[in-house]
Amino acid sequence: MMADVAADAGLYVEFSDKALQDRYSQRREATQAGRDYFTKSKAAQGGQQSERDQPEQTAQREREQQAQKPDHGRGR
């Protein structure tokens, strides 16, 4: 469950347990694929993002950018 929550939230984590790390990686890829599909689907419909959705989109992009950066020097 920890791996799923971390992946869904866009957090960058490294688990010492290989099975957890594998689950995290798979869930993260699936979550990203779902987000990409949703974004492309909305764009294909010509839908504009509502003002309400824009802050969440920005926050999500920031979380994803942070998740892609390795966390060197911090405790795990």
MDAnalysis code that builds the backbone (N, CA, C; Angstrom):
import MDAnalysis as mda
import numpy as np

u = mda.Universe.empty(228, n_residues=76, atom_resindex=np.repeat(np.arange(76), 3), trajectory=True)
u.add_TopologyAttr("name", ["N", "CA", "C"] * 76)
u.add_TopologyAttr("resid", np.arange(1, 77))
u.add_TopologyAttr("resname", ["MET", "MET", "ALA", "ASP", "VAL", "ALA", "ALA", "ASP", "ALA", "GLY", "LEU", "TYR", "VAL", "GLU", "PHE", "SER", "ASP", "LYS", "ALA", "LEU", "GLN", "ASP", "ARG", "TYR", "SER", "GLN", "ARG", "ARG", "GLU", "ALA", "THR", "GLN", "ALA", "GLY", "ARG", "ASP", "TYR", "PHE", "THR", "LYS", "SER", "LYS", "ALA", "ALA", "GLN", "GLY", "GLY", "GLN", "GLN", "SER", "GLU", "ARG", "ASP", "GLN", "PRO", "GLU", "GLN", "THR", "ALA", "GLN", "ARG", "GLU", "ARG", "GLU", "GLN", "GLN", "ALA", "GLN", "LYS", "PRO", "ASP", "HIS", "GLY", "ARG", "GLY", "ARG"])
u.atoms.positions = np.array([
    [0.823, -1.185, 0.000],
    [0.000, 0.000, 0.000],
    [0.879, 1.266, 0.000],
    [1.996, 1.214, 0.699],
    [2.893, 2.379, 0.744],
    [3.407, 2.715, -0.656],
    [3.759, 1.692, -1.408],
    [4.271, 1.910, -2.752],
    [3.201, 2.538, -3.644],
    [1.960, 2.083, -3.508],
    [0.861, 2.624, -4.306],
    [0.590, 4.086, -3.969],
    [0.572, 4.399, -2.687],
    [0.307, 5.776, -2.258],
    [1.412, 6.705, -2.757],
    [2.654, 6.287, -2.609],
    [3.771, 7.111, -3.052],
    [3.729, 7.343, -4.560],
    [3.450, 6.297, -5.312],
    [3.390, 6.414, -6.770],
    [2.232, 7.302, -7.205],
    [1.074, 7.121, -6.593],
    [-0.099, 7.913, -6.950],
    [0.094, 9.389, -6.625],
    [0.832, 9.668, -5.564],
    [1.072, 11.051, -5.153],
    [2.201, 11.695, -5.953],
    [2.914, 10.897, -6.749],
    [4.010, 11.445, -7.542],
    [5.275, 11.664, -6.725],
    [5.397, 10.973, -5.617],
    [6.575, 11.113, -4.763],
    [7.721, 10.261, -5.291],
    [8.943, 10.737, -5.083],
    [10.111, 9.947, -5.437],
    [10.576, 9.228, -4.183],
    [10.551, 7.923, -4.209],
    [11.022, 7.128, -3.072],
    [11.846, 5.964, -3.585],
    [12.714, 5.478, -2.732],
    [13.475, 4.270, -3.015],
    [13.259, 3.328, -1.843],
    [12.702, 2.174, -2.139],
    [12.473, 1.164, -1.115],
    [13.655, 0.203, -1.085],
    [14.074, -0.194, 0.094],
    [15.162, -1.165, 0.194],
    [14.670, -2.570, -0.180],
    [13.388, -2.806, -0.023],
    [12.787, -4.082, -0.399],
    [12.533, -4.078, -1.905],
    [13.132, -5.032, -2.612],
    [13.020, -5.064, -4.073],
    [11.571, -5.215, -4.539],
    [10.781, -6.018, -3.849],
    [9.387, -6.216, -4.248],
    [8.605, -4.906, -4.141],
    [8.844, -4.136, -3.075],
    [8.169, -2.844, -2.931],
    [8.622, -1.871, -4.009],
    [9.917, -1.874, -4.299],
    [10.437, -0.972, -5.325],
    [9.853, -1.314, -6.690],
    [9.747, -2.599, -6.976],
    [9.150, -3.019, -8.252],
    [7.682, -2.603, -8.326],
    [6.944, -2.793, -7.237],
    [5.525, -2.399, -7.200],
    [5.391, -0.896, -7.404],
    [6.242, -0.136, -6.730],
    [6.238, 1.324, -6.861],
    [6.485, 1.736, -8.316],
    [7.484, 1.146, -8.937],
    [7.825, 1.490, -10.327],
    [6.679, 1.168, -11.279],
    [6.070, 0.001, -11.115],
    [4.953, -0.393, -11.971],
    [3.763, 0.544, -11.779],
    [3.444, 0.844, -10.536],
    [2.295, 1.710, -10.249],
    [2.551, 3.118, -10.766],
    [3.777, 3.595, -10.619],
    [4.114, 4.934, -11.091],
    [3.951, 5.039, -12.607],
    [4.422, 4.022, -13.319],
    [4.267, 4.003, -14.775],
    [2.796, 3.960, -15.174],
    [2.017, 3.137, -14.488],
    [0.591, 3.028, -14.799],
    [-0.140, 4.337, -14.494],
    [0.208, 4.955, -13.388],
    [-0.415, 6.224, -13.008],
    [-0.082, 7.299, -14.032],
    [1.174, 7.354, -14.444],
    [1.580, 8.353, -15.435],
    [0.896, 8.100, -16.774],
    [0.782, 6.838, -17.159],
    [0.108, 6.512, -18.415],
    [-1.353, 6.959, -18.362],
    [-1.989, 6.768, -17.222],
    [-3.376, 7.203, -17.064],
    [-3.503, 8.711, -17.159],
    [-2.574, 9.431, -16.545],
    [-2.605, 10.895, -16.613],
    [-2.374, 11.370, -18.042],
    [-1.429, 10.726, -18.725],
    [-1.155, 11.103, -20.110],
    [-2.382, 10.862, -20.984],
    [-3.042, 9.730, -20.793],
    [-4.237, 9.413, -21.576],
    [-5.328, 10.450, -21.326],
    [-5.542, 10.782, -20.065],
    [-6.572, 11.748, -19.706],
    [-6.269, 13.113, -20.322],
    [-5.020, 13.525, -20.250],
    [-4.626, 14.820, -20.814],
    [-4.830, 14.836, -22.331],
    [-4.415, 13.777, -23.005],
    [-4.576, 13.705, -24.456],
    [-6.048, 13.648, -24.832],
    [-6.832, 12.941, -24.052],
    [-8.257, 12.826, -24.311],
    [-8.942, 14.187, -24.206],
    [-8.601, 14.939, -23.180],
    [-9.183, 16.272, -23.014],
    [-8.763, 17.190, -24.156],
    [-7.506, 17.089, -24.563],
    [-7.015, 17.931, -25.652],
    [-7.711, 17.575, -26.961],
    [-7.957, 16.287, -27.173],
    [-8.631, 15.848, -28.396],
    [-10.069, 16.345, -28.450],
    [-10.682, 16.502, -27.290],
    [-12.046, 16.999, -27.231],
    [-12.092, 18.517, -27.385],
    [-10.939, 19.131, -27.391],
    [-10.883, 20.585, -27.533],
    [-11.292, 21.304, -26.260],
    [-11.329, 20.568, -25.173],
    [-11.759, 21.152, -23.907],
    [-10.692, 22.034, -23.293],
    [-11.118, 23.160, -22.842],
    [-10.235, 24.043, -22.100],
    [-10.266, 23.620, -20.647],
    [-9.154, 23.788, -19.976],
    [-9.136, 23.509, -18.556],
    [-9.876, 24.613, -17.831],
    [-10.652, 24.204, -16.874],
    [-11.344, 25.207, -16.083],
    [-10.333, 25.871, -15.149],
    [-10.665, 27.057, -14.692],
    [-9.768, 27.752, -13.779],
    [-9.565, 26.952, -12.506],
    [-10.570, 26.186, -12.137],
    [-10.472, 25.374, -10.931],
    [-9.424, 24.270, -11.095],
    [-9.271, 23.715, -12.295],
    [-8.334, 22.621, -12.539],
    [-6.901, 23.096, -12.706],
    [-6.679, 24.320, -13.103],
    [-5.335, 24.783, -13.400],
    [-4.379, 24.721, -12.216],
    [-4.753, 25.150, -11.011],
    [-3.802, 25.046, -9.900],
    [-3.406, 23.599, -9.606],
    [-4.345, 22.677, -9.709],
    [-4.027, 21.281, -9.463],
    [-3.088, 20.748, -10.545],
    [-3.312, 21.149, -11.783],
    [-2.428, 20.727, -12.872],
    [-1.010, 21.227, -12.629],
    [-0.884, 22.476, -12.218],
    [0.427, 23.057, -11.940],
    [1.094, 22.322, -10.788],
    [0.354, 22.072, -9.725],
    [0.898, 21.354, -8.577],
    [1.326, 19.943, -8.979],
    [0.548, 19.288, -9.818],
    [0.884, 17.939, -10.265],
    [2.173, 17.946, -11.080],
    [2.318, 18.910, -11.974],
    [3.556, 19.000, -12.763],
    [4.759, 19.206, -11.852],
    [4.620, 20.035, -10.843],
    [5.718, 20.279, -9.910],
    [6.075, 19.006, -9.141],
    [5.054, 18.249, -8.701],
    [5.312, 16.998, -7.991],
    [6.035, 16.006, -8.903],
    [5.628, 15.939, -10.153],
    [6.263, 15.012, -11.088],
    [7.702, 15.408, -11.361],
    [7.964, 16.703, -11.480],
    [9.335, 17.161, -11.692],
    [10.206, 16.825, -10.492],
    [9.678, 17.016, -9.297],
    [10.419, 16.676, -8.087],
    [10.653, 15.173, -8.001],
    [9.675, 14.399, -8.424],
    [9.790, 12.941, -8.355],
    [10.852, 12.425, -9.310],
    [11.120, 13.137, -10.360],
    [12.107, 12.699, -11.336],
    [13.527, 12.999, -10.889],
    [13.681, 13.894, -9.939],
    [15.009, 14.263, -9.465],
    [15.449, 13.287, -8.379],
    [16.638, 12.709, -8.511],
    [17.128, 11.839, -7.452],
    [17.349, 12.660, -6.180],
    [17.102, 12.047, -5.068],
    [17.206, 12.716, -3.781],
    [18.539, 12.339, -3.139],
    [19.603, 13.022, -3.537],
    [20.937, 12.711, -3.014],
    [21.181, 13.452, -1.714],
    [21.725, 12.748, -0.766],
    [22.141, 13.395, 0.457],
    [21.084, 13.480, 1.535],
    [19.889, 13.015, 1.271],
    [18.859, 13.040, 2.296],
    [18.694, 11.645, 2.880],
    [18.243, 11.590, 4.095],
    [17.999, 10.303, 4.747],
    [16.851, 9.581, 4.108],
    [16.890, 8.284, 4.195],
    [15.809, 7.485, 3.616],
    [15.104, 6.744, 4.681],
])
